[in-house]
Amino acid sequence: MPPESCPHCGAEVPPNAKACPECGSDESTGWSDDAARENLGLPDENFDYDDFVKREFSGEQIKPRGLHWAWWLVAVLLLLVFLYGVFR
């Protein structure tokens, strides 16, 4: 059974196709399990996870800030408008 997309060119492969309609890949040239695993882009045995984390996540961390004073002002004004409407 062919894959949904060709491992060589990425084209969509019809369900009952014998070969890829774009590049001609078939079971002997690229639909084998080994070919599919090679195209996943998984890291190899020499992958250094600590180095990856350092490169990807080093940098200044974003520090959460409190609610801006303007939002507190909006909340108080809305509360006053609500209370005015209720007790009027």
Order of alpha helices (4+ residues) and beta strands (2+ residues): alpha-alpha-alpha
